Amino acid sequence: MQNKFWLIFSVSFCLILAGCSSSPSKRYSIEQDIAPDVSPSLEHIEDATPVYESYSLGGNSDYKLRGKSYTIIKSPQGFKQKGTASWYGKKFHGHLTSNGEIYDMYSMSAAHKELPIPSYVKVTNEDNGKTAIVRVNDRGPFHEGRIIDLSYAAATKLGVVKTGTANVSIEVITTDKPNSPSELKGHPKFIIQVASSQNKERVETLAQKLSQTLSCKSYINSYQDRYRVLLGPFDDYMLGQETLEQVKAMGYPSAFIKSQ
């Protein structure tokens, strides 16, 4: 059942990426992306407020699209980039973003090919000096030279809607992870399922080996006469992803990460 879920999720994620970058399809009610009928006033548009968020379970795996591979940045602190910004609006409004959220063209959001989701980014329009802070929750833009796809609201604030594209610089804004258990209580946790077997002794041996080798907590969960080796929980998705890569390198390619 778990493998079936991940198959469905992987296919859905690829479809979402393809939808953001490919030719029009029946998935959307309109063929060409356009601005909404009613534009928000600049006084109504406020910057996204950077807060600590755990990275999403969806949309943060390395991927390949149109024959090109993309590697998610695991440590985005201090990340800066210059290039071209574009925007997307009514065509994609109400559809899923790469991490499973609903795209709202009136929110201060954006798409980036490799920054972890979610990330907060300060965008400066180098053509007019305007700035905005956006929350990255999607993948794209998949056009040569473009580094960020802005929501309609963000593009409006930055003065990009009329020109379609603009020369921009972007800088990641990071926030400290809370230290107290009460502050972390509402944030998701992640675990890694390494392997499962009917042989309890073999599973216990593997759990002990992994715990010693990787210096992380391991435990065993039983389900329908099978025993599963689990690692975690991890408060930080990227730390869990790094541990997963180590597990796969140790000879367990079918290991996967999931919400606790």
N, C-alpha and C positions, 0 to 999 in steps of 0.2 A: 504493500500500500504506500509506504514511504517513497519507494523508488518510482512508483507511478506518479505520485505528487510532483516529484522533482522533474520527471519527464515532461509533464504538463507545464510546469513553471518555466522550464528551459525553452520549450517551444513558444510559450507566450512571450517570453522576454525577447526572443529573436524576432517575433512578429512585431513587437513594439518598436524595436530598433529599425526594422525594415520600414515600418510605417512612417518613421521620422525622416527617412532618407530616400525613399523610393518614389516611383511615379504614382499618380492617383489610383486608388483602388476602391472597391465597394465598401471598405471599412469606414470611409468618411462620407458624410452627407453632401459635402461640396468638394469639387475637384481642386480648385486653386485656393491657396491660403489668402485670406483677406482680413482687414481690420473689422472690428465690430461696428454695428450701426450707431451705437452710442459710445463716445469716447469719455474716459474719466478725466476730471479736471486735475491739473497738476497739484492743486492744493489738497486733493483727496488722496494722492499717491504718497505713501510713506515707505521708507526703507525697511527691508527685512531686519529684524532685531536678532543679532547673533546670540545664540544660547547653546549650551552643551547638549548635543544629541548623539546617541549611539548610532553608528552607521547602520544602514538598512540591511536586512538579510537579502533583499532582492536588489539587483542592479549593481552589485559591487564585485562581481567576478570578472576576470579577464575574458575578453570575447574577441570574435573574429567576424568581420562584416565586409562583404565585397572583396574578399581575398586579403584584407588587411587586418593585422592583429593589433589589439589595444590592451595595454596593461594598466590596471588601476593603480594610481599613486597611493602608496600605503602610508607615507609620512608627508602630508601636504604642507606642514608648517613652513612658512616663508616662501611658498610657491608664488611665482610671478610669471606673467606671460603677456606678450604683445601680439596683436593680429587684428583680424576683422571680426566684428560682431554682426549678427543678423537677428531677426526676430520671427516668432511664430505666434499665430493668433487664432482666429475663429475656426479654422479647419480642424485644429487639434483640441479645441476647448471641450472639456468634459470627457476626454479620452484618458486612458491610463498612461502614466509616465513610466519610466524604466524601473522604478522601485515600487510600482503598484499604487501610487497615489493618483488622484484625479487632477489633470492639468486644468488650471484656472488662469485664463489669460489676464485676469485683473489682479492676480497676486504678483508679488515681487520675486519671481522665480527665474530659473535659467537651466539650460542644458549644457553639459560639458562632456567631452569624450572620455576623460580619464580621471577627473577628480572624484574622490570618494563621495558617496551620496548618504546623507546630505552634507553639503559644505556651504559655508557662507563666503561670499566673494565681493570685494569692492571693485566696481567697474568704473573706469574713467574714460569718457569719450574724448579722445585726443584731438578731435576736430573742433570741439566747442568748449571743452573744459568741464562739462557737466559730469556729475558723479552719482552713483547709486549703489546700494548694497542689496544683493540678491541671494536667494537660497537655491543652491543647485540640487535638483531632484529628478533630473532626466539626462539622457544621453543624446549627443549630437553637438554641433551640426556636422554632418558628413559631407562637407564640401571643401575642396582644397583652399587652404589659407584662412578658413574661418575657425575661430577658437571658442566662441560661445554663442549660444542661441538664446536670446532674451525673450521673456514673456512680453505680451503687448504692453502691459503697464510699465514694465522696466524700460522698454524701448521708448515709450512715450516720455518718461522722465528724463531719459538720456538724449532725447531729440533724434532718435534713429528711425522712427516710423516713416517719415516722409522720404528720407534718403534710402531706406531699405537696408543699408549696411553702414558701418562706420569703423574707423580705426580706433581701437581701444587698447587699454592696458588693464589687466586684472591682477588682483592680489588676494590671496586667501586670508580670511580672518579666522583665527583660532581662539577658542575659549577653553579655559581650564576645566578639567573633569572634576566634578564634586567629590569631596573626600568623605563626607558623612553618609552612613547607610540610609538615613532618611531621605537625603537628596537623590540617592541612586535608586530608591525603591521603585519609582515609576518607570525606570528605563529597562528595556529588554535585555535579557541575558541569552547567551548562546552556548551550545554544547556540540561536541564532535562525536558522532557515532563511527567507531573505527571498524568493528567487525561483530558478527554474531555467530553463535555455534550452539549445538546441543551439548557439547562437552564442557561442563562447568569448570573442570580443573584447568583445561587449556585456556579458557577465557580468563580465569583468575591469574594465571601465569603471565598472559599477555598484558593484562591491566597493570600488574606490578612492574613489568618491564617498561611499559610506556611511561608510567609515572616517574620512574627513576631516570629514564633517558631524557625526557622532555621537561622534567621539573615542574609538572603540573598535576593537579588532582585527577585521579581516575576512579571510576566506580563501575559496578556491574548492575545491570537492570535485566530482570527476567520477564519474558513475554511469550506466551503460548509455547512453553517447553523449550524456549531458546533463551540463551544468555547473551546480552549485548555489552560490549566494552564501550564506555562513554568517558570523554574527557571534558573537564570544565567544572562549573560554568565560567564563561568569560564575560566580563562587563563590556569589553571592547571588542567589536566585531573584527577589526583588523588584526588584533592579537590572536583571535581565534583562527582567522584565515592563515596567518603565518604558521601557527601550530599545525593546521591542516596540511599545509604544504610539506612540513617536516614529516608528518605521518605518512603521507603519500610516498615520500622519498624513501621511507623505511620499508616499503613494500606492501602498502595497503591502499591501492589506487581507488577502491570503491568507497573509501571513507568520505563522509560529508558533514557539513555544518548545518545546524538547524536551531530554531528558537527553543528555549527550554520550556 
